[in-house]
Amino acid sequence: MLKTRVLTAVVMLVVLLAVLYSNSFTLIAAVAAAFFAAASWECFRLFHNKRPLLGAVVWTAAFLFIVFRGDAAGARLLFMLCVAIWAVRLAPALKVGLPPLGGLGSRLLNGIYGIAILGCFVAMVALFQLSPLYLLSVMAVIWVADIGAYFSGKAFGRRKLAPSISPGKSWEGAFGGWLAVLLIAGASVFIPALQQTFATQLVASWGWAAFAGVMTLMVAASIVGDLFESMLKRRAGMKDSSSLLPGHGGVLDRIDALIPTLPLAVLFTSRFQV
C-alpha cells in the first residue's frame, strides 16, 4: 500500500511539474478542468446525488467558461465568496454538524461546497498566471503543513483534534505542521532563487509579523478543509471520495486542504506586489 501511495505521488508530482513548466495556459487549464471534473463528480457522490456525472459536466462547463471566456486572475468576487462560505457555513459545520442526506439542507450544502471547489480551481489557474513557481510556493505551504502534522502526530500525538470526525488527527500534529510551515517558509525567504514566491513577497510587503499571521491562517484553513471533507465521507459511509488515485483515494482526498486556502492566497496576493 505504501509503495503504491509513493509511486502515485511521484507520478502526480512529475506530471504537475511538466504541466506547470510547459508554459502553456491551454494545457494547465485543460488539466485543471480534468481534475476539477473528477473532484466535482466525487463531491456529488458524497452527497448521494443521483446524477453525479451530469452535475460534474455542468460544473466543469462553468469552470471552463470562467477560465477561457472570463478572467480567472480577476475573479475577485468568487474568491471573496469562497472565503465567506468557509467562514459562515462550512467551518461552523465542524461544530454544528451536517444536515441529513437527501434533504433540502444537504442539497444546498452540495451547491455551496461545489462553489468552494470551483473557487479553488479558478484560484489555481490565477496563481499559475503569476508564475508556476508562485503557484507551487502556495501549494507547498499546505503540503509542508500536512507532512509536518503527520510526523508530529505520529511522534507526539496525544490529544485528539476532532475525534468524532478524524480520530487520527491530534493537536500536537496540528502544532507540528504549523511550526514546520513557519520554519521552512521563513527559511525560504533567504534563498535568492525563491524571491518571487508567496512567502518572500509576503515578508517583503507586510513584514514578519504579518507573515506569521497569514501562515497561521493558511494552516488553520487547510485543517478545516481536511476535516470538512472527512465529515462528508463519514456521513456518506465512504472511506475515500473515490479510488481514482491508487493509494490516495480520490481527487478530493488530495486537494481538500487546498479548497479553502488557494482563494485566500489569491486575495492576499492581490494586496501586495508580485
Secondary structure by P-SEA (a helix, b strand, c coil): caaaaaaaaaaaaaaaaaaaacccaaaaaaaaaaaaaaaaaaaaaaaccccaaaaaaaaaaaaaaaacccccccaaaaaaaaaaaaaccccccccccccccccaaaaaaaaaaaaaaaaaaaaaaaaaaacaaaaaaaaaaaaaaaaaaaaaaaccccccccccccccccaaaaaaaaaaaaaaaaaacccccccccaaaaaaacccaaaaaaaaaaaaaaaaaaaaaaaaaaaaacccccccccccccccccccccccccaaaaaaaaaaccc
